[in-house]
């Protein structure tokens, strides 16, 4: 039986910064004529150019092409690799997802196949319906970067039970054990 190859490799980038204690991520809106997820918001990225760039250089190249942001190679961290055969309607595309901490909300401008880019609070981005499996990739990023995002359900639980000291202490212990504080 002949071996099959994948249809492509992409790299997605999660540029983020922290301003006044709030984590912001840079997202891009896909083009109106995109063959996959037209007009949808998602992570910034693109296809690896075979024979021209390495897998660990592709996110820097794509970040510059898509947004104008130049990221030094030492600032990139691998977050995850997404490989579900059904993640992309164009075929089996393997996505390497990288994060990079930017000192501030640097100006970024949509180019290539994006129609818009915008800095969004991470808490808001996590509630958006992002293209591909970018929601899953974004959820993995805080752990890699060493900060935590408390899910709204846990915040609600702690707030709801705060009037009862015993329940509040139990919620605080759960939060401490689970690393959510």
C-alpha positions in Angstrom: 0.0 0.0 0.0 1.5 3.4 -0.9 2.1 5.9 1.8 -0.2 9.0 1.9 1.1 12.4 2.7 -0.7 15.3 4.5 -2.1 18.1 2.5 -0.1 20.9 4.2 1.5 22.3 7.3 0.6 25.6 8.8 1.9 27.7 11.7 -0.4 29.8 13.8 0.9 32.5 16.1 -0.6 33.9 19.3 1.0 37.3 19.9 0.0 38.5 23.3 0.8 41.3 25.7 -0.2 42.3 29.2 -1.6 45.8 29.8 -2.9 46.9 33.2 -3.1 43.3 34.3 -5.2 42.2 31.3 -3.9 39.8 28.8 -4.5 40.8 25.1 -4.1 38.6 22.1 -3.8 39.6 18.4 -6.4 38.0 16.2 -7.0 38.2 12.5 -10.2 38.2 10.4 -9.9 35.9 7.4 -10.6 37.3 4.0 -14.0 37.3 2.3 -12.8 34.9 -0.4 -10.9 32.5 1.8 -11.4 28.9 0.9 -11.8 28.0 4.6 -13.7 30.0 7.2 -14.2 33.1 5.1 -14.7 36.2 7.3 -14.1 34.3 10.5 -11.7 35.5 13.2 -8.8 33.3 14.2 -5.1 33.1 15.0 -2.6 34.8 12.7 -0.7 32.3 10.5 -0.2 30.6 7.2 1.3 27.7 5.3 4.8 26.5 5.6 6.7 27.2 2.3 8.3 23.8 1.6 12.0 24.0 0.7 12.2 27.7 1.7 11.6 27.8 5.4 11.9 25.6 8.5 9.0 24.7 10.8 10.4 26.9 13.6 10.9 29.9 11.3 7.5 29.8 9.6 5.6 31.5 12.5 7.9 34.5 12.4 7.6 34.7 8.6 3.8 34.4 8.8 3.5 36.9 11.6 5.4 39.5 9.6 3.5 38.8 6.3 0.1 38.8 8.0 0.5 41.7 10.5 3.8 43.4 10.0 5.0 42.3 13.5 8.6 41.1 13.6 9.2 38.6 16.3 12.7 37.5 17.4 13.1 33.7 17.2 14.0 33.4 20.9 10.6 34.8 21.8 8.5 32.0 20.2 7.2 29.1 22.3 5.5 26.0 20.9 2.0 25.8 22.4 0.6 22.7 20.6 0.3 20.8 17.3 -3.2 20.3 15.9 -3.6 17.4 13.6 -7.2 16.3 13.5 -7.9 15.2 9.9 -11.2 17.1 9.9 -9.9 20.4 11.4 -9.6 22.0 7.9 -12.1 21.6 5.1 -9.3 21.9 2.5 -7.8 18.6 3.6 -5.5 17.2 6.4 -3.5 20.3 7.4 -1.3 20.0 10.5 -1.0 23.2 12.4 1.9 24.1 14.7 0.8 26.8 17.2 3.2 29.2 18.7 2.9 32.0 21.2 5.1 35.1 21.7 5.0 37.8 24.3 5.1 41.3 22.8 6.1 44.2 25.1 2.9 46.2 24.3 0.0 46.4 21.9 2.3 47.1 19.0 0.5 48.5 15.9 -0.4 45.7 13.5 -1.8 46.0 10.1 -3.8 43.3 8.2 -2.2 42.2 4.9 -1.8 39.1 2.8 -5.1 37.2 3.2 -6.5 39.0 6.3 -9.0 41.8 6.1 -8.5 43.0 9.7 -6.4 42.4 12.8 -7.3 43.5 16.3 -5.9 43.2 19.9 -8.6 41.5 22.0 -8.7 40.7 25.7 -7.9 37.0 26.1 -11.1 36.6 28.2 -13.1 37.9 25.3 -11.2 35.9 22.7 -11.8 32.7 24.6 -15.6 33.2 24.1 -15.4 33.9 20.4 -16.2 31.3 17.7 -12.8 31.2 16.1 -11.8 29.5 12.8 -10.5 25.9 12.6 -9.6 24.7 16.1 -8.1 27.9 17.1 -10.3 28.1 20.2 -8.6 24.9 21.5 -5.2 26.3 20.7 -5.9 29.6 22.5 -7.2 27.7 25.6 -3.8 26.0 25.8 -1.7 29.1 25.6 -2.1 30.6 29.1 -0.7 27.4 30.7 2.4 27.5 28.4 3.0 31.2 29.1 2.6 30.8 32.9 -0.5 32.8 33.6 -4.0 31.6 34.5 -7.4 32.5 33.2 -10.2 31.6 35.7 -13.3 30.1 33.9 -16.4 32.2 34.4 -18.2 29.1 36.0 -15.7 29.0 38.8 -15.9 32.7 39.4 -19.7 32.4 39.5 -19.5 29.5 42.0 -17.2 31.4 44.3 -19.3 34.6 44.1 -22.5 32.6 44.6 -21.2 30.8 47.7 -19.3 33.7 49.2 -22.3 34.4 51.6 -21.7 31.1 53.2 -18.2 30.9 54.8 -17.9 27.1 54.7 -18.8 27.0 51.0 -16.5 29.9 50.3 -13.5 28.1 52.0 -14.3 24.9 50.1 -14.4 26.9 46.8 -11.1 28.6 47.7 -9.5 25.2 48.5 -10.7 23.8 45.1 -9.3 26.9 43.4 -5.9 26.4 45.1 -5.7 22.7 44.3 -6.7 23.1 40.7 -4.3 26.0 40.1 -7.1 28.4 39.2 -6.1 31.2 41.5 
